[in-house]
Amino acid sequence: MIALTVYNGELVAGGTFTWAGGLACTRIGRWDGSDWHSFDGGVARGVRALATHDSTLIAGGEFISAADVACNYIAGWDGASWQAFGSGMGEPAPVPWVLALATYNDELVAGGCFRSADGVACNRIARWDGSAWQPLGSGMNYPVFALTVYDGELIAGGNFSTAGDVPCNYIARWDGSAWHPLDWGLSSSVSTLTVYNGELVAGGAFEYASGEPCNYVARWDGSSWNPLGSGMGGVIPYVYALGVHNGELIAGGEFTSAGGVPCNYIACWDGSSWQPLGLGTDAPVHSLATYNGQLFAGGEFTNAGDATCNHIGRWDGSSWQPLGSGVDGCVRALAVYEDELIVGGEFTAADGQPSYYWARWRSHYPTGDLDCDGDVDLADLAELLGAYGTCEGDFFYNPDADFDDSGCVDIADLAALLGNYGVGT
């Protein structure tokens, strides 16, 4: 399992698998909360990217057909059937794959390894205007790995050195009509992009930004690149994942220090300096997510801090905690769906039970812990009292405080909370 998204209220998973929950789901499937369902035969080869655009599920990857529809590396699911986007992508054989998807100016944008779209020269990036593929200038000279929108412009990162025939060095911005460099760019490839504190943050294999040392992570303030401390260090450092949690930037990857401080594959930037998350992990981190107010990390590791975590762990703000006995292979993707954490990767068991390539985790908090901080305390009592005496349909009714699902927040719910008052997880 490589990619996860939510479409029409259902979880969608894509990757290289051929079945899900005993059902044939060739490389893509959807989970409705209780069962897996196929997408009319799925797609012919691996799915690398998923997104939603204009009420349509978009899948990009290695495939040339979806069900019996010839689509060439990108296809859309309209809720009933697969649709092609023109004749799709082409050249260079055999890997004109789609690796990244985004929406910009209400148009679908695809990036990857392809050199044409619908027969039109597009060079690794193209936009769908609703009826046909259009180039974005003359495109890039090498693949695009990541796309995002920042300050009203489309940002592309990857392994390229030119965009629109302009030297751009691994990252570029599209203003709607032309490509522009972000100053001198970066010194090597970009694999991940995010926005933090109003600035664009890039992570990857680069050591320099605009000629200045930054070491694998850098921030763009709209006019210039700036380092985040002294960046990451290690044998062959690489930042695989970036996220934001509790107002801090989180970086995961293949590094053993951040800002000169031992950080072991994961670190947080508080706006001025890098901080470790305990002892970190014992192998690279590939994915990050926030669930129920806590940070979750997945990857190749078996230990996080002092805990045996087996490829997935949660940071509670002071220490790493396992999720049961973890999973038996690398975790590549994390997402939150229907109050559960969804885990995807290369494993076949979760918590000792068969679970092929995906698993779901639900945090269990004591009855009364309305703010999900692990403790039943005054804050939870205040929240319940704010809804006390209300029923379904009332303005202040809080279904989370209706512990017995009676339809009203009443004395029984208050008693349930008080019975656990002072209890922590």
C-alpha positions in Angstrom: 0.0 0.0 0.0 1.5 3.3 -1.2 -1.2 5.9 -1.2 -4.3 6.8 0.9 -7.1 9.3 0.5 -10.7 9.8 1.3 -13.4 10.0 -1.4 -17.2 10.3 -1.0 -16.8 9.5 2.7 -14.9 6.3 2.1 -11.2 5.4 2.5 -9.4 4.7 -0.7 -6.1 2.8 -0.8 -3.7 2.4 -3.7 -0.6 0.4 -4.3 0.6 -2.9 -5.8 -1.8 -5.3 -4.0 -4.3 -7.5 -5.8 -6.9 -8.2 -3.2 -8.3 -6.6 0.0 -10.3 -8.4 2.7 -10.6 -11.5 0.5 -12.0 -9.5 -2.4 -10.2 -9.0 -5.7 -9.2 -5.3 -5.6 -6.5 -4.9 -8.2 -4.1 -2.2 -7.0 -6.9 0.0 -5.6 -9.8 -0.5 -3.2 -12.3 1.4 -1.0 -13.2 0.8 2.6 -16.7 1.9 3.7 -16.0 1.5 7.4 -16.9 -2.2 7.5 -16.0 -3.8 4.2 -13.7 -3.5 1.2 -15.1 -2.9 -2.2 -13.4 -2.9 -5.6 -13.4 -0.2 -8.3 -14.8 -2.2 -11.2 -11.8 -4.3 -11.7 -9.2 -1.9 -10.5 -6.1 -0.9 -12.6 -3.5 -2.9 -14.5 -0.4 -1.9 -12.5 0.7 0.0 -9.4 -1.0 3.1 -8.0 1.5 5.8 -6.9 -0.7 8.8 -6.2 -4.3 9.5 -5.2 -6.3 12.8 -5.0 -9.7 14.2 -5.4 -10.6 16.8 -8.0 -14.0 18.2 -9.1 -15.9 15.4 -7.3 -13.8 12.7 -9.0 -11.2 10.3 -7.5 -7.9 10.6 -9.4 -5.4 7.8 -9.5 -1.9 8.1 -11.0 0.8 5.5 -11.4 2.3 2.7 -13.5 -0.9 1.4 -15.1 -2.1 1.7 -18.7 -5.7 0.7 -18.2 -8.4 0.9 -15.5 -11.0 -1.9 -15.8 -11.4 -2.1 -19.6 -10.6 1.6 -20.2 -7.3 2.5 -21.8 -6.1 5.5 -19.8 -2.2 5.4 -19.7 -1.0 6.2 -16.2 -3.9 8.4 -15.0 -7.6 7.8 -14.5 -10.6 9.2 -12.8 -13.4 7.4 -11.0 -16.7 9.3 -11.1 -18.5 7.2 -8.5 -19.7 4.6 -11.0 -17.0 3.9 -13.6 -13.5 4.7 -14.7 -12.9 7.6 -17.1 -9.8 8.4 -19.1 -8.2 11.8 -19.4 -7.7 12.0 -23.1 -5.2 9.4 -24.1 -3.2 9.8 -20.9 0.5 10.1 -20.6 3.3 8.8 -22.9 7.1 8.5 -23.3 9.7 7.6 -22.2 8.9 3.9 -22.3 8.6 1.9 -20.2 8.1 4.3 -17.3 6.0 7.4 -18.1 4.5 7.1 -14.6 2.4 9.7 -12.8 4.0 10.3 -9.3 2.3 13.4 -8.0 -1.2 15.1 -8.2 -2.5 18.5 -7.2 -5.3 21.0 -7.9 -4.2 24.5 -9.0 -6.6 27.2 -10.3 -9.4 24.7 -10.3 -7.4 22.4 -12.7 -5.9 19.0 -12.2 -2.1 19.0 -12.3 -0.1 15.8 -12.8 3.7 15.4 -12.4 6.0 12.5 -12.9 8.3 10.9 -15.5 6.2 11.3 -18.7 7.1 13.5 -21.6 3.7 13.8 -23.3 0.1 14.1 -22.3 -2.7 13.3 -24.9 0.0 13.4 -27.5 1.1 16.9 -26.6 4.6 17.6 -25.4 4.4 18.3 -21.7 7.7 17.1 -20.2 6.9 15.7 -16.8 4.1 18.0 -15.8 0.7 18.8 -17.3 -2.7 20.3 -16.5 -6.2 19.1 -17.4 -8.4 22.0 -18.4 -11.6 20.0 -18.2 -11.4 18.6 -21.7 -7.8 18.3 -22.7 -4.2 18.2 -21.4 -2.2 21.3 -21.6 1.5 21.9 -21.0 2.9 24.2 -18.3 5.4 26.0 -20.5 7.9 23.5 -21.8 7.9 21.5 -18.6 10.9 20.0 -16.8 14.0 18.2 -18.1 13.8 15.4 -15.4 11.0 13.9 -13.2 8.7 15.7 -10.8 8.2 14.0 -7.4 6.1 16.5 -5.4 3.5 19.2 -5.9 1.8 21.7 -3.6 0.3 25.2 -3.7 2.0 28.0 -1.8 1.1 31.7 -1.9 -1.2 31.3 -4.8 1.4 29.5 -7.0 2.0 25.9 -8.0 5.2 24.5 -6.5 6.9 21.5 -8.1 9.9 19.6 -6.6 11.8 16.8 -8.1 15.0 15.8 -9.9 15.0 18.4 -12.6 17.4 21.3 -13.2 15.3 23.4 -15.6 11.6 24.3 -15.8 10.3 26.1 -18.8 13.9 26.2 -20.1 14.8 28.3 -17.1 17.4 27.1 -14.7 15.5 26.1 -11.5 17.5 23.5 -9.8 15.1 20.9 -8.4 12.3 23.2 -7.4 10.2 25.8 -9.3 7.0 27.9 -9.1 4.3 28.3 -11.7 2.4 31.6 -11.5 -0.3 30.6 -14.0 1.6 31.5 -17.1 5.3 30.9 -16.7 7.9 29.0 -14.6 10.2 30.8 -12.2 13.1 29.7 -10.1 13.1 30.0 -6.3 16.3 32.1 -6.2 19.1 29.7 -7.1 17.2 26.6 -6.1 18.6 23.6 -4.4 21.6 21.3 -4.9 19.8 18.0 -5.3 16.4 16.3 -5.5 13.3 17.3 -3.5 11.0 14.5 -2.3 8.5 16.3 0.0 6.9 19.7 0.4 4.8 21.3 3.1 3.8 24.7 4.4 4.7 25.8 8.0 4.2 29.2 9.6 3.4 30.8 6.3 6.6 29.5 4.6 7.2 26.7 2.1 9.4 23.9 3.5 11.2 21.4 1.2 12.9 18.2 2.2 15.0 15.7 0.2 18.6 14.9 -0.7 20.0 18.5 -1.1 22.8 20.0 1.0 22.5 23.6 -0.3 19.8 26.2 -0.9 20.8 29.1 -3.1 24.4 28.2 -2.4 24.1 28.3 1.3 24.4 25.2 3.5 21.0 23.9 4.7 21.5 20.1 4.8 18.4 18.3 3.5 15.7 20.7 4.6 15.1 24.4 3.9 12.4 27.1 4.1 11.3 29.6 1.5 9.9 32.8 2.9 8.6 34.1 -0.4 11.8 35.8 -1.5 14.8 33.8 -0.3 15.8 30.4 1.1 16.7 30.1 4.8 18.2 27.1 6.7 16.4 25.5 9.6 19.4 25.6 12.0 22.2 23.5 10.6 19.8 21.0 9.1 20.2 17.2 9.2 23.3 15.0 9.6 24.2 11.4 9.2 26.0 8.9 6.9 23.7 9.6 3.9 21.0 11.9 5.2 17.6 12.3 3.5 14.3 13.8 4.5 11.4 11.6 3.4 8.5 13.1 5.2 7.4 16.5 6.6 4.3 17.4 8.7 3.0 19.9 11.2 2.0 18.8 14.7 1.0 21.0 17.6 2.4 24.1 15.9 5.8 22.5 15.2 7.3 21.2 12.0 8.1 17.5 12.1 10.7 15.9 9.8 11.2 12.2 9.3 13.8 10.4 7.2 17.3 9.0 7.2 19.3 11.2 9.5 20.8 10.9 13.0 21.1 14.5 14.0 19.2 17.8 13.4 20.7 21.2 14.2 23.8 19.3 15.6 21.6 17.6 18.2 21.2 13.8 18.1 17.7 13.2 16.8 17.7 9.7 15.2 15.4 9.7 12.2 12.8 12.1 13.5 12.9 15.7 14.8 10.8 18.7 15.5 11.4 22.3 14.7 9.8 24.7 17.1 10.4 27.8 15.0 13.9 28.5 16.2 15.7 25.2 16.8 15.5 21.5 16.3 14.5 19.3 19.2 14.7 15.5 19.5 11.6 13.4 20.2 13.0 11.4 23.0 15.7 9.0 21.7 14.0 8.9 18.2 13.9 5.6 16.3 16.5 3.0 15.3 15.8 3.2 11.6 14.3 5.6 9.0 10.9 7.2 9.3 8.8 7.3 6.1 5.4 8.6 7.1 3.8 11.0 9.7 0.3 11.7 10.9 -1.6 13.4 13.8 -4.4 11.4 15.3 -6.3 12.2 18.5 -3.8 15.0 19.3 -0.8 12.7 19.2 2.0 12.3 16.6 2.3 9.0 14.9 5.4 7.9 12.8 5.8 4.9 10.6 8.8 3.4 8.8 11.6 0.8 8.9 12.3 1.0 12.7 11.6 -1.6 15.3 12.3 0.6 18.3 11.2 4.2 19.2 12.8 5.6 22.3 13.0 2.8 24.9 9.9 1.1 23.5 9.7 -1.8 21.0 7.3 -0.4 18.4 7.8 -2.5 15.3 7.5 0.0 12.5 4.9 2.3 14.0 4.9 4.4 17.2 3.1 7.3 18.8 4.6 10.3 20.6 2.5 11.4 23.5 4.4 14.6 24.0 7.1 13.2 26.3 7.8 9.6 25.3 7.3 7.0 22.5 4.5 4.4 23.0 3.9 1.3 20.9 0.6 0.4 19.1 0.2 -3.0 20.5 3.0 -5.2 19.1 3.1 -3.1 15.9 3.4 -4.6 12.4 5.9 -6.9 10.8 7.1 -4.7 7.9 7.8 -1.1 6.8 5.0 1.4 7.2 4.8 3.7 4.1 1.5 5.6 4.5 -0.7 6.9 7.3 -4.1 8.6 7.3 -7.0 9.3 9.6 -10.5 8.0 8.6 -13.7 7.6 10.7 -11.8 8.3 14.0 -9.3 5.6 13.2 -5.7 5.7 12.2 -5.1 3.9 8.9 -1.7 2.3 8.4 -0.4 1.1 5.0 2.8 -0.6 4.0 4.7 -3.8 3.4 3.5 -5.9 6.3 1.4 -9.0 6.6 0.5 -8.9 10.3 -0.5 -6.2 12.8 -0.5 -6.8 16.6 0.3 -10.5 15.8 -2.8 -11.0 13.7 -2.9 -11.5 9.9 -3.3 -8.0 8.3 -2.1 -7.8 4.7 -0.6 -4.4 3.8 -3.1 -2.3 5.8 -4.4 -2.1 9.4 -6.5 0.3 11.4 -5.9 1.5 15.0 -8.4 3.1 17.3 -7.2 4.8 20.4 -9.1 3.7 23.5 -9.6 6.4 26.1 -11.6 6.1 29.3 -15.2 7.1 29.3 -15.4 10.8 30.1 -12.2 11.8 28.4 -13.9 14.2 26.0 -10.8 16.1 24.9 -8.9 12.8 24.3 -5.9 13.9 26.3 -5.7 10.6 28.2 -7.2 12.0 31.5 -10.7 12.4 32.8 -10.4 15.8 34.5 -11.9 19.2 35.1 -11.8 20.2 31.4 -13.9 17.1 30.5 -16.4 17.8 33.3 -16.7 21.4 32.1 -17.4 20.2 28.6 -20.1 17.8 29.7 -21.8 20.4 31.9 -21.9 22.7 29.0 -24.1 20.2 27.2 -26.0 18.9 30.3 -29.7 18.7 29.8 -29.6 18.9 26.0 -30.9 16.3 23.6 -30.4 15.6 19.9 -31.5 18.6 17.8 -30.6 21.1 20.6 -28.0 23.7 19.7 -25.6 22.7 22.5 -26.1 19.0 22.3 -22.7 17.2 22.3 -23.0 13.6 21.1 -19.6 12.8 22.4 -20.9 13.5 25.9 -23.8 11.2 25.4 -21.9 8.2 26.6 -24.9 5.8 26.6 -26.2 7.0 23.2 -29.6 7.8 24.8 -30.1 10.9 22.7 -29.6 13.2 25.7 -26.8 14.3 27.9 -28.2 13.5 31.3 -27.5 12.2 34.9 -26.4 8.8 33.6 -23.7 10.4 31.5 -22.6 12.7 34.3 -22.4 9.6 36.6 -20.3 7.8 34.0 -17.8 10.7 33.8 -17.6 11.1 37.6 -17.1 7.4 38.0 -13.8 7.7 36.0 -12.8 11.2 37.3 -9.1 11.3 37.8 -8.5 8.2 35.6 -5.7 8.4 33.0 -4.6 6.1 30.3 
